Amino acid sequence: MLKFGLPGLLLAVVCVALSTGAWSSAASAHAAQQEPPPIEAYAASPTVELMELSPSGDLIARIVVTQEARAIAVTRMDTGEHLFLSTLGETKVRDLRWIGEGRVLIVTSQTRAIPFVGVPRSELYFGMVLDLASRKLVQVLDRTEGVLSVLYGPASVRNTAHGEALFVRGVNVDSGLVDLYRIDLNSGRGRSVKSMTLETDDYVLDGEGAVIAYSRYVDFTRRWSMMLPGGRVFRESWSVEAPIDTPRFHGLGRSPRTVVIGADRPDLAAQDTDADTATNLFEVNVDTGEWTKLPFEHHPHALLHHPETHLLVGASRMEEDGMRYEFIDPVSASRWRSITRALGDKAPQLMSWSADQSRVLVFTDIGESGLYQLVDFDRRTADILAEAYPAIPSEQVGAVRPIRYAAADGLEIAGYLTLPPGVETPERLPLIVLAHGGPAARDVAGFDWWAQALASRGYAVLQANFRGSTGYGRAFLEAGYGEWGRKMQTDLSDGVRWLADQHIVDPSRVCIVGASYGGYAALAGLTLDKGAYRCGVAIAGVSDLRRMVNWEGRQEGRRDSQTVRYWNRFMGAARMNDRTLDARSPAYLAEAVDSPLLLIHGRDDTVVPVEQSRLMAEAMRRAGKPAELIELQGEDHWMSRADTRQQMLRETVRFLETHNPPR
């Protein structure tokens, strides 16, 4: 057994021959526990947040976590030699990517404003390049004249004829342009390679880093245009009016001069019935302008590109039992078939692979708390590299059962029921309804630290993918439009009634918990769906819909922005400042609350401002109703900090055990 001795992280490598026809892995050596792990174990950051193979597959870079501190570690796989290990402090790391074999890109974020250029308080992204040879970190766009060292959109890495290259967009405060810059990997300075404006919506780079397509979106006219090369300039190849849902690029296609675009083209192809929107995926030849529908059996949720050529090789789709992949590249398809034959019941997720695809990093979290494994096709081995939550052994992971039930109007709702560890035949259990955010999002089958934490305390946990959730087709998503506080809400309590009819839960011992939109659902559960829940916990929830949309308009600088139009459609508002939203705003309905309420909100939240929870707390105070408000210092919308996430979970469990005891 080979051990990489990093503080707080054990990388155990177990080699298993492929000749047996199946791969197996050694379970973590945890003694059987009578008591569940401490609640802090669930809310802690995973020991490994990001992990990425180098192009050769010989090196691995990862972000390791000890308490709240993060570090970047680079190790040689075959020998275990540490090439680099350095702390990054308590920063929030969002991305990790190799730039060739000798450099690593680290993307972090901070919640801050830039008043002198009119940037409101928001989540800003920054890049650093680690040079393994010099052992130095340089900041991306550092000392680039007139340009903020803030990343405007994602970064792109290419292996060009002139060496490895990094491309990012940056804001020039002097010209107002948001050009594409090629970064000097030694100094971090940027050189403009393509002039762009704020109306430049997206772009695609070829293998050499040249822009071969870009799009423009003019919010005022609501028009989206695809720009393709036409001689020395780019010309509009196709455009469409798109008030809310714009077409979107998805990188290169199957050949170097094609790009993938998601667009609504009924003149070219009928809508995919399993797509969440009207868009189909097309491959567009940038030289001829020819459109071809991509040949995937099911509409993908994400596309996969070759790690070296960046050409399209496959796609992934989240299904009821986990992630599923479909490859159009024969080599990739063959590799993945071998992996799924061995780990298919675990629904492995592709995390990273070497340029020749001989080494593949996968992640599994079905029936376990998260495991990284390295598949080496040359050595014919599968190696366990790291556990995401080593303090939570598999025997303490509650069973997650897919369920389906009919809503009151007959619409089928899918979701998941997490049971307390060790419970095989549930009967009249106390229940927590855990509503997901979005609302255009979904819950999945894998390890959910929040659901598992509640299950470990003796609760069954219902995670329903109510109407308006993604992953179930366009009609299901659109069924949620205008249903905030209406059918989206009763879809949840319909699930409670179904579980009660099955004698799985006790309908008198049910509470509702959620964050973001789920926080709104928790508030609406106590105000608009009275009698269903004996308590509620709302984290970063929206309490005043009209005020929320108005705030979005101020953030965008336009009352009729695409963002405002999006929320009005989902909330069911006819116009900006539509007062009909007040009837579904919990802050206006505090008098109706007859159950205990806990409000939790991060003070650095730039998605749903903390004002929303303060408004609800004040409304409850005026109505003479009991409510607690806990504000998390330095926390954003995503609960990115382990210490405040642990505080949130401790307070949530305390509140639930007080008002809905599990035993």
Secondary structure, DSSP 8 states (H G I E B T S, - for coil): -EEEEETTEEEEE----GGGSS-----------SS---HHHHHS--SEEEEEE-TTSSEEEEEEEETTEEEEEEEETTT--EEEEEEEET-EEEEEEEETTTEEEEEEEEEEEEGGGTEEEEEEEEEEEEETTTTEEEETTTT-TTB-S---S--EEEEETTEEEEEEE--BTTT----EEEE-TTT--EEEEE---TTEEEEEE-TTS-EEEEEEEETTTTEEEEEEEETTEEEEEEEEE-SS---EEEEE-SSTTEEEEEE--TTT----TT-SSS-EEEEEETTT--EEE---SS--SEEEE-TTT--EEEEEEEETTEEEEEESSHHHHHHHHHHHHHHGGG--EEEEE-TTSSEEEEEE-SSSS-EEEEEETTTTEEEEEEES-TTS-GGGS--EEEEEEE-TTS-EEEEEEE--TT-SS--SEEEEEEE-SSSS----SS--HHHHHHHHTT-EEEEEE-TT-SSS-HHHHHTTTT-TTTHHHHHHHHHHHHHHHTTSEEEEEEEEEEETHHHHHHHHHHHTSTTS-SEEEEES----HHHHHHHHHHHHT-TT-HHHHHHHHHHT-SSTT-GGGGGG-GGG-GGG--S-EEEEEETT-SSS-THHHHHHHHHHHHTT--EEEEEETT--TT---HHHHHHHHHHHHHHHHHHS---
